[in-house]
Amino acid sequence: VERHCSMGCHETGIRMEKGNIALSEGKHFPAHDPNLVYAPMRYRVLLVIWLLTDVLLFIATYALAYFIRVGWIFSTDFPFSTYMVSVSLSAPVWLIVLATTRTFGLSRNQRSLRNGAYITYAGFVGTALVTLTYYFAFTAFFSRMLLIIA
């Protein structure tokens, strides 16, 4: 019996046999196999690690873009701390945009052109979020080249 879960994956039904666990595909595993017990937890841990690495990559690329544009110094004209505050505030909203495009499905083909288009779209939305967050939080403009580099 297959059951559709909320993240777009399929769970396989498990039936008990004498001393073995049989999956619906007909593969038999010993009843004491720890991999079967922790499979849903492993999925959640993998998904959390995936989300955290995406947020860290988002923040790191904007930090790198700052140093490429301004130079390897902290500018007093364009403070790094205020810039990173707006990037950090935009990152969770950017993750929500990625999640609405269903990019985080582990069983999804990540090499498809459609998935690349979704990620590009989310990148443009992330750039707009950083720009709007910085402008409305600090009422100041900043370099457009910085956004292109990021």
The 8 nearest C-alpha neighbors of each residue, nearest first, counted from 0:
[[1, 12, 11, 2, 23, 13, 10, 22],
 [2, 0, 11, 10, 12, 9, 3, 23],
 [1, 3, 10, 9, 4, 0, 11, 12],
 [2, 4, 9, 8, 10, 1, 7, 5],
 [5, 3, 6, 8, 7, 9, 2, 10],
 [4, 6, 7, 3, 8, 9, 2, 104],
 [7, 5, 4, 8, 104, 101, 103, 3],
 [8, 6, 5, 4, 104, 3, 9, 106],
 [9, 7, 6, 4, 3, 106, 10, 104],
 [10, 8, 3, 2, 4, 1, 11, 7],
 [11, 9, 2, 1, 12, 3, 8, 4],
 [10, 12, 1, 0, 13, 9, 23, 22],
 [11, 13, 0, 1, 23, 22, 10, 14],
 [14, 12, 22, 21, 11, 23, 15, 20],
 [15, 13, 21, 20, 16, 22, 12, 23],
 [14, 16, 20, 21, 19, 13, 17, 18],
 [17, 15, 19, 20, 18, 14, 21, 30],
 [16, 18, 19, 15, 20, 30, 21, 29],
 [19, 17, 30, 16, 29, 20, 15, 31],
 [20, 18, 29, 30, 16, 17, 28, 21],
 [19, 21, 15, 30, 28, 16, 27, 29],
 [22, 20, 27, 14, 26, 25, 13, 19],
 [23, 21, 13, 24, 25, 26, 12, 20],
 [22, 24, 25, 12, 21, 13, 11, 0],
 [25, 23, 22, 26, 21, 11, 27, 12],
 [24, 26, 23, 22, 21, 27, 20, 28],
 [27, 25, 22, 24, 21, 28, 23, 20],
 [26, 28, 21, 20, 25, 19, 22, 29],
 [27, 29, 20, 19, 30, 21, 26, 32],
 [30, 28, 19, 31, 32, 20, 18, 27],
 [29, 31, 19, 20, 32, 18, 28, 15],
 [30, 32, 29, 33, 28, 19, 35, 18],
 [31, 33, 34, 29, 30, 35, 28, 36],
 [34, 32, 36, 35, 31, 37, 30, 38],
 [35, 33, 36, 32, 37, 38, 31, 41],
 [36, 34, 33, 38, 37, 32, 39, 31],
 [35, 37, 33, 34, 38, 32, 39, 40],
 [36, 38, 40, 34, 35, 39, 41, 33],
 [37, 39, 41, 40, 35, 36, 34, 42],
 [40, 38, 42, 41, 37, 43, 36, 35],
 [39, 41, 43, 37, 42, 38, 44, 36],
 [40, 42, 38, 44, 39, 43, 37, 45],
 [43, 41, 39, 45, 40, 44, 46, 38],
 [44, 42, 46, 40, 45, 41, 47, 39],
 [45, 43, 41, 47, 46, 42, 48, 40],
 [44, 46, 48, 42, 43, 47, 41, 49],
 [45, 47, 49, 43, 44, 48, 42, 50],
 [48, 46, 50, 44, 49, 45, 51, 43],
 [49, 47, 51, 45, 46, 50, 52, 44],
 [48, 50, 46, 52, 47, 51, 45, 53],
 [51, 49, 47, 53, 48, 52, 46, 54],
 [52, 50, 48, 54, 53, 49, 55, 47],
 [51, 53, 55, 49, 54, 50, 56, 48],
 [52, 54, 56, 50, 51, 55, 57, 49],
 [55, 53, 57, 51, 56, 52, 90, 58],
 [54, 56, 52, 58, 57, 53, 59, 51],
 [55, 57, 59, 53, 54, 58, 52, 60],
 [58, 56, 54, 55, 60, 59, 53, 61],
 [57, 59, 55, 61, 56, 60, 62, 54],
 [60, 58, 56, 62, 61, 57, 55, 63],
 [61, 59, 63, 62, 57, 58, 149, 56],
 [60, 62, 64, 149, 58, 63, 59, 65],
 [63, 61, 59, 65, 60, 64, 58, 66],
 [62, 64, 60, 66, 65, 61, 59, 67],
 [63, 65, 61, 149, 67, 62, 66, 148],
 [66, 64, 62, 68, 63, 67, 69, 61],
 [67, 65, 70, 71, 69, 63, 68, 64],
 [66, 68, 64, 70, 65, 69, 63, 71],
 [67, 69, 65, 66, 70, 145, 64, 144],
 [70, 68, 66, 65, 67, 71, 74, 72],
 [71, 69, 66, 72, 67, 68, 65, 73],
 [70, 72, 66, 69, 73, 67, 65, 68],
 [71, 73, 70, 74, 66, 69, 79, 75],
 [74, 72, 79, 75, 78, 71, 69, 70],
 [75, 73, 77, 76, 78, 72, 69, 79],
 [74, 76, 78, 77, 73, 79, 72, 80],
 [77, 75, 74, 78, 73, 79, 69, 141],
 [76, 78, 74, 75, 79, 141, 82, 73],
 [79, 77, 75, 80, 74, 81, 76, 82],
 [78, 80, 82, 81, 83, 73, 77, 74],
 [81, 79, 83, 82, 78, 84, 85, 77],
 [82, 80, 84, 83, 79, 78, 85, 133],
 [81, 83, 79, 80, 85, 84, 86, 78],
 [82, 84, 86, 80, 85, 81, 87, 79],
 [85, 83, 81, 87, 86, 82, 88, 80],
 [84, 86, 88, 133, 83, 82, 87, 132],
 [87, 85, 83, 89, 84, 88, 129, 90],
 [88, 86, 84, 90, 89, 85, 83, 58],
 [89, 87, 85, 86, 90, 84, 91, 132],
 [88, 90, 86, 87, 92, 129, 128, 91],
 [89, 91, 93, 87, 92, 88, 54, 86],
 [92, 90, 94, 93, 89, 95, 88, 54],
 [91, 93, 95, 94, 89, 90, 96, 88],
 [92, 94, 90, 96, 91, 95, 125, 89],
 [95, 93, 97, 91, 92, 96, 98, 90],
 [94, 96, 98, 92, 97, 93, 99, 91],
 [97, 95, 93, 99, 94, 98, 121, 92],
 [98, 96, 94, 100, 95, 99, 121, 102],
 [97, 99, 95, 101, 100, 96, 102, 94],
 [100, 98, 96, 101, 97, 95, 102, 94],
 [99, 101, 97, 98, 102, 117, 96, 118],
 [102, 100, 98, 99, 103, 104, 97, 6],
 [101, 103, 100, 104, 97, 98, 114, 117],
 [102, 104, 101, 105, 98, 46, 97, 107],
 [105, 103, 107, 106, 102, 101, 6, 7],
 [106, 104, 107, 103, 8, 46, 108, 42],
 [105, 107, 104, 8, 108, 7, 109, 103],
 [108, 106, 104, 105, 109, 102, 103, 7],
 [107, 109, 110, 111, 106, 114, 105, 104],
 [108, 110, 111, 107, 114, 115, 102, 112],
 [111, 109, 108, 112, 114, 115, 113, 107],
 [112, 110, 113, 114, 109, 108, 115, 116],
 [111, 113, 115, 114, 116, 110, 109, 117],
 [112, 114, 116, 111, 115, 117, 110, 118],
 [115, 113, 117, 111, 116, 112, 109, 118],
 [116, 114, 112, 118, 113, 117, 119, 111],
 [115, 117, 119, 113, 114, 118, 120, 112],
 [118, 116, 114, 120, 115, 119, 121, 100],
 [117, 119, 121, 115, 120, 116, 122, 114],
 [120, 118, 122, 116, 121, 117, 115, 123],
 [119, 121, 117, 123, 122, 118, 116, 124],
 [122, 120, 124, 118, 119, 123, 97, 125],
 [123, 121, 119, 125, 120, 124, 118, 126],
 [124, 122, 126, 120, 125, 121, 127, 119],
 [123, 125, 121, 127, 122, 126, 128, 120],
 [126, 124, 122, 128, 123, 93, 127, 121],
 [127, 125, 123, 129, 128, 124, 122, 130],
 [126, 128, 124, 130, 125, 129, 131, 123],
 [129, 127, 125, 131, 126, 130, 89, 132],
 [128, 130, 132, 126, 86, 127, 131, 89],
 [131, 129, 127, 133, 128, 132, 134, 126],
 [132, 130, 134, 128, 133, 129, 135, 127],
 [131, 133, 129, 135, 85, 134, 130, 136],
 [134, 132, 85, 136, 130, 131, 135, 137],
 [133, 135, 138, 131, 139, 137, 132, 136],
 [134, 136, 138, 132, 133, 137, 131, 139],
 [137, 135, 133, 134, 132, 138, 85, 131],
 [136, 138, 139, 134, 135, 133, 81, 132],
 [139, 137, 134, 135, 136, 140, 133, 132],
 [138, 140, 134, 137, 141, 133, 135, 136],
 [141, 139, 134, 138, 142, 133, 130, 137],
 [140, 142, 143, 139, 77, 145, 130, 134],
 [141, 143, 145, 144, 146, 140, 68, 147],
 [144, 142, 146, 145, 141, 147, 148, 140],
 [143, 145, 147, 142, 146, 148, 68, 149],
 [144, 146, 148, 142, 143, 147, 68, 64],
 [147, 145, 149, 143, 144, 148, 126, 142],
 [146, 148, 144, 149, 145, 143, 64, 126],
 [147, 149, 145, 146, 64, 144, 68, 67],
 [148, 64, 146, 61, 147, 60, 145, 63]]
